[in-house]
Amino acid sequence: MSDNKDLGTTARRLAKVGVAVGGVAARVAGEKYLGLKFDKLVHATDLKEALGGLKGPLMKVAQILSTIPNALPEEYSSQLAELQANAPSMGWPFVKRRMTTELGDNWSAKFKEFSKEASSAASLGQVHKGVSLDGEDVACKLQYPEMDSVVRSDLRQLKLIFSIYKRYDKAINPERIYDELAQRLWEELDYELETSHMTLYNFMLKNEVTVHVPKPISKLSTKRLLTMTWLEGEPLLSVVKREPSLETRNQIALSMFRAWYVPFYYYGIIHGDPHLGNYTVRKDNSINLLDFGCVRVFRPGFVRGVIDLYSALKNDDMDLAISAYETWGFQELSQELIEVLNMWAKFVYAPLLDDRIRPIQDSKSRHYGAEVALEVRKELNKIGGIAPPPEFVLMDRAAVGLGSVFTHLEAEINWHDLFHELINDFNEKEVQKRQTQALKFAGIKFN
């Protein structure tokens, strides 16, 4: 009976997604072939409402796309950025069925306490608070049913969305973006892999006293259930609304900067999902880093490329800039394309190049980089567009996502000093050595 119910729910869900995506196709076709104009903002709002009530990867992809510059027109990005991870949670009968599937009929005997109400619900699963038999507070992240089928279906819909977008906007060829997002989404369904990622981050951030990472509890975890230590904290936006002092906001921003970039510059590894729901603030203003489903391992040479581009912009060294872009995987670099890429790079690197205390962006806009991204897309359309390398996608997304967080915090910091603390002793061979050690500790293979 429950299987039929789940199948019925999935069918209704796919129908809803199909209508939403079909609406995009029809309106774009009408504009392209019949000369009919439609309001992109109105339609983007409709699409957001259609996706907002859905659990599954399409909502997560929408959130990701909203933070990748130029991946979607601004009208769509601004609306999809409002999609929240906290969708309505599944009820207790569902939870009991899923927990029985993962831990067996006597699953409740493995906990002293287990909350019937979800503490949070997101696109791929929901979290329940419990107490282990050892008396430790734990968080149980339980994946929704049939997510393999949902991912497969949603990726087909995403490919259709990308193909439609490609017809009327040539700025960004989304094919390799699709491949990267698809690979990351499949990984996010594997909670055993996420357990390894969590172990990896505990290792890499062990010396960061203002950053906290939960510890996985293997005996209460499976491929679709991840149990970890519970970390108390307050959502970041709630902290911002209380209007704390600039000193407090700067303290939080500093911790977040190091939480993301110590792993990158020291180990060549990055947390690829800087969503506001993936970190909380503790009473002492240190932060909890959460959700390790989307983690990207880079070649140390890619990290060198990030630093080389910084030096190229600082010293106006065109040859070094070209070398950096080629290291990342950009191809067919014409003079015009390099100038457009540098337009975006100068914006992203501006706080790092500017040796003074300042906000992350000088503009008063709450949408980090929106104006620059729009101008870049216009210029890319003029020269025939670009296909971003897969490795570049999550790195760029992390930079923009964090920039958006720092904008919300209204932090004012010498970003130049923070950056140089991390890169002054950069050594590619040492990064490779540390990366190998960290991945071995976590039991992760990287080719």
N, C-alpha and C positions, 0 to 999 in steps of 0.2 A: 504493500500500500504506500509506504513512504517513498519507494523508488518511483512509482507512478506520479506521486505528488511532485517529486523533484523534477521529473521529466516535463511535467506540465508547466512548472515554474520556469524551467529553462526555455521551453517553447515560447511562452509569453514574453520572456525577456528578449529572445532573439527577434521576435516580431517587432517589439518596441524599438530595438536598435536598428532593425531594417528600415522601419518607417523614417527614423531620424536621418539615417545615412541616405536613404532614397530621396528624402526631401532635398538634401544637398545636391545630389546628382541632377534632379529635375530642375532645380533653380539655376544651377550652373549651366546646364544644357540650354535652358531658355535664354539665358543671357548671351551665351556664345553663338547660338545658331539662329535664334529668333529676334535677337536684339532687345530682349526684355531685361529691364534693370530690376534688381532686387536689393533690398536693404540688408547688407551683410550683418550689421549689428543686430537687427531683429531676428534674422535667422540664427545667428550665433547664440542669441539668448534662448531661442527655441531648442537648439541642440544641447545647450547646457542643462536645460530643464529635463530633457529626455534622458540624458546620461546621469544626471545627478542622483536619481533614485535607484540606480543599478549598482549591484555589487559586481565586482569582477574587473578584469584588466583594462577594459576600454575606458573606464573612468580614470584608472591610474595613468594610462597612456595620455589621456586628455590633460591631466595635471602635468605630466612630463613635458608634453608639447607646448604647454602654455609658458614654460620657462626656457625653451630653446629659442634663441633669437632667430627670427625669420622662418621658423619651421611652419608657422601659420600666419595669415594676415592678422594685424593687430586687433581687429574686431573680434576674431575668434579667440585669440590668446587672452585678452582681458576678461572675456566671459568664462572661458574654461578654467582660468586661474582661480575662479571663485568656487569651483567644485571642492567640497570638503571631504576629508577622509572619513568623517564620522557619519556614515550612513546608518539607517535604523538597524538595530541588532536583531539576530534571529532569536526565537523564543526558547524556553527551557526544554520542551520536548525534542527540538532539534539538537540542542546541546547534549542532552542525554544520549541520543542516538549516535552522535559523532564521537563522544567520549568513549562509549562502549566499543565502537569500531576501532578506535586507536589504542585503548588500554585494557579492553576486555570487560566482561560483565561485572567484575568486582572493582571497577575503576574508582568508585567513590571511597572505597576502603583504603586507597592509596593517599588520601588527603585527610587532614584533620578537619579542614573546612574548605568549602568550594562555593563561591557566590553564584546564585542562579541568574543574577543580572550581569550583563556584560559591562565592563568598565569603559570599553571603547569598541567601536566597530569600524572597519575600514573596507577597502575594495576587495581584498582577497580573504579576509578572515576577521575574527573578533577576539577580544581579550577578556578573560575572566580572572578575577583575583582569587587566590586560594591560600591555604596554609599547609605546608608539607607535614609529614609525620615527624620530621625533625623540629617542627615548630617555626619554620622559616616562611615568611611571606613570599608568595610566588605569583608570577603572571603566567597564565596559560593561553597561548595564542593558538586558536583552533581554526583551521582552514575550512572554508565553505565547501559543500559537496560538489562533485562534478566539475571542478575547476579546470581539469585538463581539457575537457570538451569546450568549456566556456572560453578558455584562452585560444584554442584552435579557431573557434568561431569568430571571436573578437579580432583576432589577427587578420582574418579574411576581410572583415569589415574595415579594419584600419588600412589594409592595402587598397581597398576601394576608395576610401577617403583620400589617401595619398595620390591615387591615380587621377581623381577628380581635380584635386588641388593643382596637380602638375599641369593640367590642361590650360588653366587660366593664369597661372603665376609660375614663371620659369626661373625665379630667383634661386630657389633651392631644389635640387633634385633629391627627393626624399628616400630613394631606394636603399641607400646604405644606412640611413637613419632607421628605416624600417627593420633592416636586418639586425642592427644593434639592439633596438628596443625589443624585438622578438626574442633574441637570445637572453636578454636580462629578465624578461617576463617569465620565460620557462624556468630560469634559475630561481626566481622568487617563489615558485611553487614547491621547491625542494627545501623543507625545513631542516633536513639533515645538513644541507649545504649552509643554510643560514646559521646553524649551530656552530659550524666551522668558522664562518665569518665572525661570529661573536667572539669566539676564542681568539681569533686573529687580532681583533680590535682590543681585547683585553691585554694582549701581549704588546701591541704597538703603543698603546696609550698608558702603559703601567706607570710611567713617571709623570703623567699629567694630573696633578692633584686636584685640579678644578674641572676635570672631565670624568664622568662615571659611566661605566659600561656594565650592563647586567651580565650575570654568569649563567650559562645554560645548565640545566639539570637533566642529564642524559637519561636517567632511569624513568623519568616522567615525560619523555619526548619520543616522537616518531617522525616519519617523513611528512606527516600532515598535522602534527601537534608539537609545538615548541613551548616547553616550560622553562622559565628562567626566574632568577631572583627579581623580586619586586623593588622598583626604585621610586620612592616618593618624589613628586615634583609638580610644579604648576605650569600649565601651558604658557608658552612664551607671550602670546598675545594678551593673556590675562595680566601678565606682569607689566607689559607695555601700557595697558589701560590704567593701571594704578599710578602711572606717571612717576616712576622712581627717579632718583637723582641721575644726573649725567654720569657720575662716577659709577653708579650701579649698572647703568646701561652699557657703559664702556667695559666694565668688568665681564659682563655676560658676552659681549661681542668678542672680547679677547679670547675667552675660553672656547667659543665656537670656532674662531679662526684657527686655533691650534688643534681643535678636535678634527677638523677636516684636513689641514695642510701639513701637520706633523707626519701623518701616515703617507701623504703624497710625496713630500720632498725627502723624507728619510727612507721610505720603503717602496715608493712607486705605486701606492694603493690609495684608492679614494672611495668614500661613501657616496654613491651616486644618486641619493634621494634626499636632497636638502629641503624636504617639505616641512612646513611649520609644525606638523603633528609628530615629527620624528625626534623632537627633543623637548625636554621640560627643564624648568629651573628649580633648584633646591632652595631651602631657606637661607643657606649661606651664599646664595647667588652663583654657586657652581652649577654645572649643567649635567643632565643625563642624556646620553646619546642612545637612541633607540632604533630598532628596525634595521636589520642587516641583510635584508633580502637582495638589495641592489648594491653590489660591491664590484669595483672594476680594478683589475691588476694591469699595470702598464709596464712596458719595457722601460728600463732606466733611461734609454736613449730618448724616449718621449718626454720624460721629465727634463732632460737636458735641453730639449727643444723649447720647452716653456721658458726656461731661464735664458736661452739664447735669444728668443724673441724680445724678452725684456731688455737685454743688452743692445739688441739691434735698434729698438725704438729709442733707447736712451742716447745712443751714439750716432743715430741716423745712418746705420750701416745696412744698406740694402742687400748686400750679398749675404750677410748673416741672417737677415729676415727670410730670404728665399730658402736658405739652408734649414731654418727652423720649420718653415711650412712644409718643406719636402720631408723632413724627419717625421712630421705628424701624418704624412700620407697624402697631402694635397698634390694634385697633378696638373700638368699643362698650365703652369703659372705664367700668364702673360703679364705685361706691365700694368695693364688696366685692372686685372684681377688682384694683383698684389696691392695696388693702391686701395681697392675696396676692402680687402682683408685687413690692411693696416688701419683703415678707418674704424673698424670694429675693435681691433687690437688696442689702438690708442685709448679707446674708451675703457676697455676692461683693465688695462694696465695703468690708467691715469692715477689712481690712488697710490699705487706702488712706486710710480715715478716721482711723485710729488712729496718731497721731504718736509712735511709739516703736519701738524694736527689738523684734520679736516673730516667732514662727513664722507661717506663712501662715494657719493656723487654730489656735484655742485648744484645740479638741478633740484628744484623743489618737488618734482614729480614723485608720486608714490610707486610708479611702475618703473623699476630699475632698468634703464637702457632702452625704454620703449621708443623714444624719439630717434635715437641713434639707429636702432634696429630697423625702423621704418625707412630711414634714409639709405641704409646699407642694402635693404631689399630692392629699393628703386634702382640703385646703381647696378646691382647684380642682374636685374632684369634687362638693363640696357646692354650688358655685355654677354648675355646668353645664359647666365646662371652658373651654378656650381654644385658639385656633389661632395658634401663634407665627408671626410674619412670617418670610419666607425669609431675609432678611439677618441676623436675630437668631440663627439656628441656629448658624452657624460661629463667630460672635463669642462666643457663650455657651460653645460647645464649647472654644474656645481658652482662655478664662478658666478653665474647670474643668480642662481637660487640663493647663495649666501649673500650676494650683494643686496638682494631684495630683503633678506632678513635684517641686514645691517641698516638698511633704509628704514624699516619699521622701528628698529631700536633707536634711530636717530643718534647713532654712536658717532663720536668724534675722536679719532685715534690717528696716530702717525703710522699709517699702513706701510709706509716705506720701511720703517724700522722693524716692524713685525716680519715683513717679507725677508729682509736681509738677515735677521736672526736665523732664519731657516735655510737660506741658500749660500751664506758666506763660505761655509766649509763643504759645499757640495762636491761630491766625488762619485762619479758614475759607478766605479767598481765597488765602492763601499755600499751604495744603494743596492746594487745587485746582491752583495753579500748579505746585507740585512734582510732584503726581501726573501731570499732563499731560506734564511734562518726562520723568519716569521711564518712563511707558508708551511715549512716542515713542522713547526711547532703546532700549527692548526690542522695539519693533515690535509692540506690543499695542494693539488697538482696544477701547475701552470706551464703551458707549452709556449 
